[in-house]
Every structure is written in C-alpha cells, then in structure tokens.
C-alpha cells in the first residue's frame, strides 16, 4: 500500500483508509505519526517528501504498518 500511496501522494490519505477498510482493517491511525515532529515537520510530511524527492516509501510503509489495526 505504501508504494501506491507514495505514487499518489496528492490524494488525501482517506483514499487509502477505504482500501484498508475494504481489506478488513480499520482506518489507518495516523495520530502517532502526526505527533512525531522534528522541528515543525511531522513524520507524515517527511515521508511524503521522501516519496516525492527520492521515490523512497520506507518511512511511509512504516507509518502505515504502525497505523493498521484489524477491524472488529
């Protein structure tokens, strides 16, 4: 999922919440990520920049994996 989100970083992350829900997970929980800030830039923004500048989805993959929870 990180690969595709990296490719389509412009859409709102809620698009990927729908994919997660369809596959039996709850919406991706980004709350931990939004609190992890270096200076004024949170981890999600840093991950997005890495995707756009270097086609590197490693940080975004980690964010998604940490935020996924099975539904129910």
Legacy VTK file of the C-alpha trace (Angstrom):
# vtk DataFile Version 3.0
C-alpha trace
ASCII
DATASET POLYDATA
POINTS 72 float
0.000 0.000 0.000
2.887 2.367 0.759
4.119 2.070 -2.829
0.773 3.229 -4.245
0.279 5.932 -1.645
3.735 7.207 -2.462
2.844 7.275 -6.159
-0.432 9.048 -5.456
0.672 11.254 -2.574
-1.536 14.145 -3.720
-4.873 12.461 -2.814
-5.967 12.736 0.759
-4.918 9.770 2.949
-8.601 8.890 3.418
-8.492 7.227 -0.016
-6.135 4.660 1.497
-8.350 4.301 4.558
-11.024 2.985 2.197
-8.576 0.412 0.822
-7.667 -0.655 4.357
-11.337 -0.952 5.345
-12.146 -2.979 2.246
-9.396 -5.414 3.250
-10.656 -5.959 6.790
-8.768 -3.246 8.666
-9.930 -0.100 10.362
-8.930 3.307 9.021
-5.181 3.914 9.231
-4.380 5.612 12.538
-2.001 8.472 11.785
-2.201 10.009 15.281
1.209 8.716 16.424
2.777 9.976 13.208
1.310 13.434 13.494
2.815 13.784 16.972
6.330 12.719 15.882
7.724 16.047 14.779
11.239 17.182 14.027
11.046 20.912 14.296
7.753 21.841 12.679
7.589 18.870 10.284
5.730 15.729 11.346
6.673 12.220 10.207
3.869 12.020 7.610
5.110 15.178 5.896
8.700 13.881 5.975
7.518 10.574 4.489
5.646 12.434 1.745
8.718 14.498 0.913
10.848 11.322 0.726
8.316 9.831 -1.684
8.303 12.820 -3.974
12.005 13.656 -3.887
13.569 10.203 -3.799
10.802 7.683 -4.594
11.543 6.277 -1.121
8.454 4.781 0.528
10.212 3.232 3.552
9.023 5.794 6.111
5.509 5.794 4.666
5.436 1.969 4.818
6.423 2.117 8.492
3.732 4.713 9.215
1.064 2.584 7.536
2.120 -0.609 9.305
2.097 1.136 12.687
-1.343 2.593 11.968
-3.085 -0.566 10.705
-5.440 -2.407 13.038
-7.723 -5.312 12.199
-11.367 -4.262 12.213
-13.772 -5.751 14.689
LINES 1 73
72 0 1 2 3 4 5 6 7 8 9 10 11 12 13 14 15 16 17 18 19 20 21 22 23 24 25 26 27 28 29 30 31 32 33 34 35 36 37 38 39 40 41 42 43 44 45 46 47 48 49 50 51 52 53 54 55 56 57 58 59 60 61 62 63 64 65 66 67 68 69 70 71
